[in-house]
Amino acid sequence: MSQINYSAMTDKELRQYFIKHREDKVALQAYLDRLSERPDKKVITTFKDPDFDEKIQAAIRKQMERKE
C-alpha cells in the first residue's frame, strides 16, 4: 500500500478524501491540524452578548497585528 501525501492535497481534496475514507484517522488528523493552523478563526458572539463590543474590538486588533 502506498503512502498518501496529505500535504500535497488542497483543503478541498483532503476533506473529500477523508469523507470517502472515514476510517483513515491520519487523514482526519491532517485535516484538523491544517484547520487549527489557520489564523482566520471566527468570532462567535451575539448582539445580546454583554461583551459584544469587546470581543469584536479584540478580533479587529488581532487581525491588524497579524498584518503588521
Phi and psi restraints in degrees (range 20) as a CNS / XPLOR table:
assign (resid 1 and name C) (resid 2 and name N)
       (resid 2 and name CA) (resid 2 and name C) 1.0 -83.4 20.0 2
assign (resid 2 and name N) (resid 2 and name CA)
       (resid 2 and name C) (resid 3 and name N) 1.0 153.4 20.0 2
assign (resid 2 and name C) (resid 3 and name N)
       (resid 3 and name CA) (resid 3 and name C) 1.0 -76.1 20.0 2
assign (resid 3 and name N) (resid 3 and name CA)
       (resid 3 and name C) (resid 4 and name N) 1.0 142.5 20.0 2
assign (resid 3 and name C) (resid 4 and name N)
       (resid 4 and name CA) (resid 4 and name C) 1.0 -92.3 20.0 2
assign (resid 4 and name N) (resid 4 and name CA)
       (resid 4 and name C) (resid 5 and name N) 1.0 131.6 20.0 2
assign (resid 4 and name C) (resid 5 and name N)
       (resid 5 and name CA) (resid 5 and name C) 1.0 -96.8 20.0 2
assign (resid 5 and name N) (resid 5 and name CA)
       (resid 5 and name C) (resid 6 and name N) 1.0 89.7 20.0 2
assign (resid 5 and name C) (resid 6 and name N)
       (resid 6 and name CA) (resid 6 and name C) 1.0 -65.4 20.0 2
assign (resid 6 and name N) (resid 6 and name CA)
       (resid 6 and name C) (resid 7 and name N) 1.0 -33.9 20.0 2
assign (resid 6 and name C) (resid 7 and name N)
       (resid 7 and name CA) (resid 7 and name C) 1.0 -68.8 20.0 2
assign (resid 7 and name N) (resid 7 and name CA)
       (resid 7 and name C) (resid 8 and name N) 1.0 -20.6 20.0 2
assign (resid 7 and name C) (resid 8 and name N)
       (resid 8 and name CA) (resid 8 and name C) 1.0 -81.0 20.0 2
assign (resid 8 and name N) (resid 8 and name CA)
       (resid 8 and name C) (resid 9 and name N) 1.0 -12.8 20.0 2
assign (resid 8 and name C) (resid 9 and name N)
       (resid 9 and name CA) (resid 9 and name C) 1.0 -84.7 20.0 2
assign (resid 9 and name N) (resid 9 and name CA)
       (resid 9 and name C) (resid 10 and name N) 1.0 148.7 20.0 2
assign (resid 9 and name C) (resid 10 and name N)
       (resid 10 and name CA) (resid 10 and name C) 1.0 -73.9 20.0 2
assign (resid 10 and name N) (resid 10 and name CA)
       (resid 10 and name C) (resid 11 and name N) 1.0 168.3 20.0 2
assign (resid 10 and name C) (resid 11 and name N)
       (resid 11 and name CA) (resid 11 and name C) 1.0 -56.5 20.0 2
assign (resid 11 and name N) (resid 11 and name CA)
       (resid 11 and name C) (resid 12 and name N) 1.0 -44.7 20.0 2
assign (resid 11 and name C) (resid 12 and name N)
       (resid 12 and name CA) (resid 12 and name C) 1.0 -64.1 20.0 2
assign (resid 12 and name N) (resid 12 and name CA)
       (resid 12 and name C) (resid 13 and name N) 1.0 -43.4 20.0 2
assign (resid 12 and name C) (resid 13 and name N)
       (resid 13 and name CA) (resid 13 and name C) 1.0 -63.8 20.0 2
assign (resid 13 and name N) (resid 13 and name CA)
       (resid 13 and name C) (resid 14 and name N) 1.0 -43.0 20.0 2
assign (resid 13 and name C) (resid 14 and name N)
       (resid 14 and name CA) (resid 14 and name C) 1.0 -64.5 20.0 2
assign (resid 14 and name N) (resid 14 and name CA)
       (resid 14 and name C) (resid 15 and name N) 1.0 -42.2 20.0 2
assign (resid 14 and name C) (resid 15 and name N)
       (resid 15 and name CA) (resid 15 and name C) 1.0 -62.1 20.0 2
assign (resid 15 and name N) (resid 15 and name CA)
       (resid 15 and name C) (resid 16 and name N) 1.0 -46.5 20.0 2
assign (resid 15 and name C) (resid 16 and name N)
       (resid 16 and name CA) (resid 16 and name C) 1.0 -63.7 20.0 2
assign (resid 16 and name N) (resid 16 and name CA)
       (resid 16 and name C) (resid 17 and name N) 1.0 -39.3 20.0 2
assign (resid 16 and name C) (resid 17 and name N)
       (resid 17 and name CA) (resid 17 and name C) 1.0 -60.9 20.0 2
assign (resid 17 and name N) (resid 17 and name CA)
       (resid 17 and name C) (resid 18 and name N) 1.0 -47.5 20.0 2
assign (resid 17 and name C) (resid 18 and name N)
       (resid 18 and name CA) (resid 18 and name C) 1.0 -64.0 20.0 2
assign (resid 18 and name N) (resid 18 and name CA)
       (resid 18 and name C) (resid 19 and name N) 1.0 -38.3 20.0 2
assign (resid 18 and name C) (resid 19 and name N)
       (resid 19 and name CA) (resid 19 and name C) 1.0 -60.1 20.0 2
assign (resid 19 and name N) (resid 19 and name CA)
       (resid 19 and name C) (resid 20 and name N) 1.0 -37.6 20.0 2
assign (resid 19 and name C) (resid 20 and name N)
       (resid 20 and name CA) (resid 20 and name C) 1.0 -79.8 20.0 2
assign (resid 20 and name N) (resid 20 and name CA)
       (resid 20 and name C) (resid 21 and name N) 1.0 -23.2 20.0 2
assign (resid 20 and name C) (resid 21 and name N)
       (resid 21 and name CA) (resid 21 and name C) 1.0 -127.5 20.0 2
assign (resid 21 and name N) (resid 21 and name CA)
       (resid 21 and name C) (resid 22 and name N) 1.0 62.4 20.0 2
assign (resid 21 and name C) (resid 22 and name N)
       (resid 22 and name CA) (resid 22 and name C) 1.0 -62.0 20.0 2
assign (resid 22 and name N) (resid 22 and name CA)
       (resid 22 and name C) (resid 23 and name N) 1.0 -18.7 20.0 2
assign (resid 22 and name C) (resid 23 and name N)
       (resid 23 and name CA) (resid 23 and name C) 1.0 -78.0 20.0 2
assign (resid 23 and name N) (resid 23 and name CA)
       (resid 23 and name C) (resid 24 and name N) 1.0 -12.1 20.0 2
assign (resid 23 and name C) (resid 24 and name N)
       (resid 24 and name CA) (resid 24 and name C) 1.0 -82.8 20.0 2
assign (resid 24 and name N) (resid 24 and name CA)
       (resid 24 and name C) (resid 25 and name N) 1.0 90.7 20.0 2
assign (resid 24 and name C) (resid 25 and name N)
       (resid 25 and name CA) (resid 25 and name C) 1.0 -67.9 20.0 2
assign (resid 25 and name N) (resid 25 and name CA)
       (resid 25 and name C) (resid 26 and name N) 1.0 -27.6 20.0 2
assign (resid 25 and name C) (resid 26 and name N)
       (resid 26 and name CA) (resid 26 and name C) 1.0 -67.5 20.0 2
assign (resid 26 and name N) (resid 26 and name CA)
       (resid 26 and name C) (resid 27 and name N) 1.0 -38.2 20.0 2
assign (resid 26 and name C) (resid 27 and name N)
       (resid 27 and name CA) (resid 27 and name C) 1.0 -64.8 20.0 2
assign (resid 27 and name N) (resid 27 and name CA)
       (resid 27 and name C) (resid 28 and name N) 1.0 -43.1 20.0 2
assign (resid 27 and name C) (resid 28 and name N)
       (resid 28 and name CA) (resid 28 and name C) 1.0 -60.6 20.0 2
assign (resid 28 and name N) (resid 28 and name CA)
       (resid 28 and name C) (resid 29 and name N) 1.0 -46.4 20.0 2
assign (resid 28 and name C) (resid 29 and name N)
       (resid 29 and name CA) (resid 29 and name C) 1.0 -63.3 20.0 2
assign (resid 29 and name N) (resid 29 and name CA)
       (resid 29 and name C) (resid 30 and name N) 1.0 -39.8 20.0 2
assign (resid 29 and name C) (resid 30 and name N)
       (resid 30 and name CA) (resid 30 and name C) 1.0 -61.8 20.0 2
assign (resid 30 and name N) (resid 30 and name CA)
       (resid 30 and name C) (resid 31 and name N) 1.0 -41.8 20.0 2
assign (resid 30 and name C) (resid 31 and name N)
       (resid 31 and name CA) (resid 31 and name C) 1.0 -67.8 20.0 2
assign (resid 31 and name N) (resid 31 and name CA)
       (resid 31 and name C) (resid 32 and name N) 1.0 -44.2 20.0 2
assign (resid 31 and name C) (resid 32 and name N)
       (resid 32 and name CA) (resid 32 and name C) 1.0 -65.4 20.0 2
assign (resid 32 and name N) (resid 32 and name CA)
       (resid 32 and name C) (resid 33 and name N) 1.0 -39.0 20.0 2
assign (resid 32 and name C) (resid 33 and name N)
       (resid 33 and name CA) (resid 33 and name C) 1.0 -61.9 20.0 2
assign (resid 33 and name N) (resid 33 and name CA)
       (resid 33 and name C) (resid 34 and name N) 1.0 -43.1 20.0 2
assign (resid 33 and name C) (resid 34 and name N)
       (resid 34 and name CA) (resid 34 and name C) 1.0 -62.3 20.0 2
assign (resid 34 and name N) (resid 34 and name CA)
       (resid 34 and name C) (resid 35 and name N) 1.0 -43.3 20.0 2
assign (resid 34 and name C) (resid 35 and name N)
       (resid 35 and name CA) (resid 35 and name C) 1.0 -65.1 20.0 2
assign (resid 35 and name N) (resid 35 and name CA)
       (resid 35 and name C) (resid 36 and name N) 1.0 -39.8 20.0 2
assign (resid 35 and name C) (resid 36 and name N)
       (resid 36 and name CA) (resid 36 and name C) 1.0 -71.0 20.0 2
assign (resid 36 and name N) (resid 36 and name CA)
       (resid 36 and name C) (resid 37 and name N) 1.0 -20.4 20.0 2
assign (resid 36 and name C) (resid 37 and name N)
       (resid 37 and name CA) (resid 37 and name C) 1.0 -80.7 20.0 2
assign (resid 37 and name N) (resid 37 and name CA)
       (resid 37 and name C) (resid 38 and name N) 1.0 -11.9 20.0 2
assign (resid 37 and name C) (resid 38 and name N)
       (resid 38 and name CA) (resid 38 and name C) 1.0 -73.6 20.0 2
assign (resid 38 and name N) (resid 38 and name CA)
       (resid 38 and name C) (resid 39 and name N) 1.0 135.5 20.0 2
assign (resid 38 and name C) (resid 39 and name N)
       (resid 39 and name CA) (resid 39 and name C) 1.0 -82.2 20.0 2
assign (resid 39 and name N) (resid 39 and name CA)
       (resid 39 and name C) (resid 40 and name N) 1.0 -8.4 20.0 2
assign (resid 39 and name C) (resid 40 and name N)
       (resid 40 and name CA) (resid 40 and name C) 1.0 -91.7 20.0 2
assign (resid 40 and name N) (resid 40 and name CA)
       (resid 40 and name C) (resid 41 and name N) 1.0 51.1 20.0 2
assign (resid 40 and name C) (resid 41 and name N)
       (resid 41 and name CA) (resid 41 and name C) 1.0 -71.1 20.0 2
assign (resid 41 and name N) (resid 41 and name CA)
       (resid 41 and name C) (resid 42 and name N) 1.0 144.5 20.0 2
assign (resid 41 and name C) (resid 42 and name N)
       (resid 42 and name CA) (resid 42 and name C) 1.0 -80.7 20.0 2
assign (resid 42 and name N) (resid 42 and name CA)
       (resid 42 and name C) (resid 43 and name N) 1.0 151.2 20.0 2
assign (resid 42 and name C) (resid 43 and name N)
       (resid 43 and name CA) (resid 43 and name C) 1.0 -94.6 20.0 2
assign (resid 43 and name N) (resid 43 and name CA)
       (resid 43 and name C) (resid 44 and name N) 1.0 122.2 20.0 2
assign (resid 43 and name C) (resid 44 and name N)
       (resid 44 and name CA) (resid 44 and name C) 1.0 -106.6 20.0 2
assign (resid 44 and name N) (resid 44 and name CA)
       (resid 44 and name C) (resid 45 and name N) 1.0 115.1 20.0 2
assign (resid 44 and name C) (resid 45 and name N)
       (resid 45 and name CA) (resid 45 and name C) 1.0 -160.3 20.0 2
assign (resid 45 and name N) (resid 45 and name CA)
       (resid 45 and name C) (resid 46 and name N) 1.0 172.9 20.0 2
assign (resid 45 and name C) (resid 46 and name N)
       (resid 46 and name CA) (resid 46 and name C) 1.0 -131.3 20.0 2
assign (resid 46 and name N) (resid 46 and name CA)
       (resid 46 and name C) (resid 47 and name N) 1.0 163.3 20.0 2
assign (resid 46 and name C) (resid 47 and name N)
       (resid 47 and name CA) (resid 47 and name C) 1.0 -61.9 20.0 2
assign (resid 47 and name N) (resid 47 and name CA)
       (resid 47 and name C) (resid 48 and name N) 1.0 -27.8 20.0 2
assign (resid 47 and name C) (resid 48 and name N)
       (resid 48 and name CA) (resid 48 and name C) 1.0 -81.1 20.0 2
assign (resid 48 and name N) (resid 48 and name CA)
       (resid 48 and name C) (resid 49 and name N) 1.0 -9.1 20.0 2
assign (resid 48 and name C) (resid 49 and name N)
       (resid 49 and name CA) (resid 49 and name C) 1.0 -65.7 20.0 2
assign (resid 49 and name N) (resid 49 and name CA)
       (resid 49 and name C) (resid 50 and name N) 1.0 125.4 20.0 2
assign (resid 49 and name C) (resid 50 and name N)
       (resid 50 and name CA) (resid 50 and name C) 1.0 -63.8 20.0 2
assign (resid 50 and name N) (resid 50 and name CA)
       (resid 50 and name C) (resid 51 and name N) 1.0 -20.9 20.0 2
assign (resid 50 and name C) (resid 51 and name N)
       (resid 51 and name CA) (resid 51 and name C) 1.0 -101.5 20.0 2
assign (resid 51 and name N) (resid 51 and name CA)
       (resid 51 and name C) (resid 52 and name N) 1.0 18.8 20.0 2
assign (resid 51 and name C) (resid 52 and name N)
       (resid 52 and name CA) (resid 52 and name C) 1.0 -53.4 20.0 2
assign (resid 52 and name N) (resid 52 and name CA)
       (resid 52 and name C) (resid 53 and name N) 1.0 -54.6 20.0 2
assign (resid 52 and name C) (resid 53 and name N)
       (resid 53 and name CA) (resid 53 and name C) 1.0 -60.0 20.0 2
assign (resid 53 and name N) (resid 53 and name CA)
       (resid 53 and name C) (resid 54 and name N) 1.0 -43.6 20.0 2
assign (resid 53 and name C) (resid 54 and name N)
       (resid 54 and name CA) (resid 54 and name C) 1.0 -62.4 20.0 2
assign (resid 54 and name N) (resid 54 and name CA)
       (resid 54 and name C) (resid 55 and name N) 1.0 -43.5 20.0 2
assign (resid 54 and name C) (resid 55 and name N)
       (resid 55 and name CA) (resid 55 and name C) 1.0 -65.5 20.0 2
assign (resid 55 and name N) (resid 55 and name CA)
       (resid 55 and name C) (resid 56 and name N) 1.0 -42.0 20.0 2
assign (resid 55 and name C) (resid 56 and name N)
       (resid 56 and name CA) (resid 56 and name C) 1.0 -66.5 20.0 2
assign (resid 56 and name N) (resid 56 and name CA)
       (resid 56 and name C) (resid 57 and name N) 1.0 -45.2 20.0 2
assign (resid 56 and name C) (resid 57 and name N)
       (resid 57 and name CA) (resid 57 and name C) 1.0 -63.6 20.0 2
assign (resid 57 and name N) (resid 57 and name CA)
       (resid 57 and name C) (resid 58 and name N) 1.0 -38.3 20.0 2
assign (resid 57 and name C) (resid 58 and name N)
       (resid 58 and name CA) (resid 58 and name C) 1.0 -64.2 20.0 2
assign (resid 58 and name N) (resid 58 and name CA)
       (resid 58 and name C) (resid 59 and name N) 1.0 -41.1 20.0 2
assign (resid 58 and name C) (resid 59 and name N)
       (resid 59 and name CA) (resid 59 and name C) 1.0 -65.0 20.0 2
assign (resid 59 and name N) (resid 59 and name CA)
       (resid 59 and name C) (resid 60 and name N) 1.0 -39.7 20.0 2
assign (resid 59 and name C) (resid 60 and name N)
       (resid 60 and name CA) (resid 60 and name C) 1.0 -66.1 20.0 2
assign (resid 60 and name N) (resid 60 and name CA)
       (resid 60 and name C) (resid 61 and name N) 1.0 -44.7 20.0 2
assign (resid 60 and name C) (resid 61 and name N)
       (resid 61 and name CA) (resid 61 and name C) 1.0 -60.1 20.0 2
assign (resid 61 and name N) (resid 61 and name CA)
       (resid 61 and name C) (resid 62 and name N) 1.0 -43.3 20.0 2
assign (resid 61 and name C) (resid 62 and name N)
       (resid 62 and name CA) (resid 62 and name C) 1.0 -61.9 20.0 2
assign (resid 62 and name N) (resid 62 and name CA)
       (resid 62 and name C) (resid 63 and name N) 1.0 -43.6 20.0 2
assign (resid 62 and name C) (resid 63 and name N)
       (resid 63 and name CA) (resid 63 and name C) 1.0 -63.0 20.0 2
assign (resid 63 and name N) (resid 63 and name CA)
       (resid 63 and name C) (resid 64 and name N) 1.0 -41.0 20.0 2
assign (resid 63 and name C) (resid 64 and name N)
       (resid 64 and name CA) (resid 64 and name C) 1.0 -66.9 20.0 2
assign (resid 64 and name N) (resid 64 and name CA)
       (resid 64 and name C) (resid 65 and name N) 1.0 -37.9 20.0 2
assign (resid 64 and name C) (resid 65 and name N)
       (resid 65 and name CA) (resid 65 and name C) 1.0 -64.5 20.0 2
assign (resid 65 and name N) (resid 65 and name CA)
       (resid 65 and name C) (resid 66 and name N) 1.0 -37.6 20.0 2
assign (resid 65 and name C) (resid 66 and name N)
       (resid 66 and name CA) (resid 66 and name C) 1.0 -64.5 20.0 2
assign (resid 66 and name N) (resid 66 and name CA)
       (resid 66 and name C) (resid 67 and name N) 1.0 -34.4 20.0 2
assign (resid 66 and name C) (resid 67 and name N)
       (resid 67 and name CA) (resid 67 and name C) 1.0 -78.7 20.0 2
assign (resid 67 and name N) (resid 67 and name CA)
       (resid 67 and name C) (resid 68 and name N) 1.0 -16.1 20.0 2
